[in-house]
Amino acid sequence: MSRPESRQDKDTLEALARMEKDFSAMKTYLEQMVFLQKEILDRLGQEQTKVKESEDGGLDAGVLLRLPDHLRKTMIALSRLIEGRADGVAKITGRARAIESGYLNQLVRMGYVKKMRRKHQIYFSIEDGYNYG
């Protein structure tokens, strides 16, 4: 025979039912979040923006506006040289060569600038295209 359930057993069952409902709701929210994150990543992967020169030979304003001020100054100086070394960029910006070298390497890692070695010297030039994603 089944014995009558105690009040404590009923409370426990009700608490478990509420927890199951809450977990189900959380699972639904997490699945929605994962779906939205995948959608965002897909969109980012599809967007490709090129670093392009405008008709007057300057850099695209959109590219420059995406950069922090210190990197923008380096990028503008490099665009004047078309291709140059860190010491040449430093002469234009008025900053130390080591600082400019660091900034140029940062722009290389970001994909805006191309790095080339010629014998023992490193030259930088503006990359033809930059891909997002």
C-alpha positions as CSV (number, residue, x, y, z in Angstrom):
1,M,0.0,0.0,0.0
2,S,1.1,3.4,-0.6
3,R,1.4,5.6,2.3
4,P,0.1,9.2,2.3
5,E,2.7,11.7,1.3
6,S,3.9,14.0,4.0
7,R,3.8,17.8,3.6
8,Q,7.6,17.8,3.3
9,D,7.5,15.4,0.4
10,K,5.0,17.5,-1.4
11,D,7.1,20.6,-0.8
12,T,10.1,18.8,-2.2
13,L,8.3,17.6,-5.3
14,E,6.9,21.1,-5.9
15,A,10.4,22.6,-5.6
16,L,11.9,20.0,-7.9
17,A,9.1,20.8,-10.5
18,R,9.9,24.5,-10.3
19,M,13.6,23.8,-10.7
20,E,12.9,21.7,-13.7
21,K,10.8,24.4,-15.3
22,D,13.5,27.0,-14.6
23,F,16.2,24.8,-16.0
24,S,14.1,24.2,-19.1
25,A,13.7,28.0,-19.5
26,M,17.4,28.6,-19.1
27,K,18.2,25.9,-21.6
28,T,15.9,27.7,-24.1
29,Y,17.6,31.0,-23.5
30,L,21.1,29.5,-23.9
31,E,20.1,27.8,-27.1
32,Q,18.8,31.2,-28.4
33,M,22.1,32.9,-27.3
34,V,24.2,30.3,-29.1
35,F,22.1,30.7,-32.3
36,L,22.5,34.5,-32.2
37,Q,26.2,34.3,-31.5
38,K,26.6,31.9,-34.5
39,E,24.6,34.4,-36.6
40,I,26.8,37.3,-35.6
41,L,30.0,35.3,-36.3
42,D,28.6,34.4,-39.8
43,R,27.8,38.0,-40.5
44,L,31.3,39.1,-39.4
45,G,32.8,36.4,-41.6
46,Q,30.9,37.7,-44.6
47,E,31.8,41.4,-44.1
48,Q,35.1,42.2,-45.8
49,T,36.4,45.7,-46.0
50,K,39.4,46.5,-48.1
51,V,42.0,49.1,-47.2
52,K,41.8,51.3,-50.3
53,E,43.3,54.5,-51.4
54,S,41.1,57.3,-52.3
55,E,41.4,59.2,-55.6
56,D,43.7,61.8,-54.2
57,G,46.1,59.0,-53.0
58,G,45.2,59.2,-49.3
59,L,43.9,56.4,-47.2
60,D,40.2,55.6,-46.9
61,A,38.7,57.7,-44.1
62,G,36.7,54.7,-42.8
63,V,40.0,52.8,-42.2
64,L,41.6,55.7,-40.4
65,L,38.6,56.2,-38.2
66,R,38.7,52.6,-37.0
67,L,42.2,53.1,-35.7
68,P,43.2,54.6,-32.4
69,D,44.9,58.0,-32.6
70,H,48.4,56.8,-32.1
71,L,48.1,54.1,-34.8
72,R,46.3,56.6,-37.1
73,K,49.3,58.9,-37.0
74,T,51.6,56.1,-37.9
75,M,49.4,54.9,-40.7
76,I,49.2,58.4,-42.2
77,A,53.0,58.8,-42.0
78,L,53.5,55.5,-43.7
79,S,51.0,56.4,-46.4
80,R,53.2,59.5,-47.2
81,L,56.2,57.2,-47.6
82,I,54.3,54.5,-49.5
83,E,57.0,52.1,-48.3
84,G,59.4,52.8,-45.5
85,R,61.3,51.7,-42.4
86,A,60.4,52.5,-38.8
87,D,63.1,55.3,-38.7
88,G,61.5,57.0,-41.7
89,V,58.1,56.9,-40.1
90,A,59.6,58.2,-36.8
91,K,61.0,61.2,-38.6
92,I,57.6,62.1,-39.9
93,T,55.7,61.6,-36.6
94,G,58.4,63.0,-34.4
95,R,58.3,59.9,-32.1
96,A,61.1,57.5,-31.3
97,R,62.0,54.8,-33.8
98,A,61.4,52.0,-31.2
99,I,57.8,53.4,-30.6
100,E,57.1,53.5,-34.3
101,S,58.5,50.0,-34.8
102,G,56.1,48.8,-32.1
103,Y,53.1,50.6,-33.7
104,L,54.0,49.4,-37.2
105,N,54.2,45.8,-35.9
106,Q,50.8,46.3,-34.2
107,L,49.4,47.4,-37.6
108,V,51.0,44.3,-39.2
109,R,49.2,42.1,-36.7
110,M,45.9,43.9,-37.4
111,G,46.4,43.3,-41.1
112,Y,46.6,46.9,-42.2
113,V,50.4,46.9,-43.0
114,K,52.6,44.5,-44.7
115,K,56.1,43.7,-43.4
116,M,59.0,42.9,-45.8
117,R,62.6,42.0,-45.1
118,R,65.3,43.2,-47.4
119,K,68.7,41.9,-46.4
120,H,69.0,43.1,-42.8
121,Q,66.4,45.8,-42.9
122,I,62.6,45.7,-42.4
123,Y,60.3,47.7,-44.6
124,F,56.6,48.4,-44.1
125,S,54.0,49.2,-46.6
126,I,50.2,49.6,-46.5
127,E,48.5,46.3,-47.1
128,D,46.3,46.0,-50.2
129,G,43.3,44.6,-48.3
130,Y,42.2,44.0,-44.8
131,N,39.7,41.2,-44.0
132,Y,37.3,41.3,-41.1
133,G,36.4,38.2,-39.3
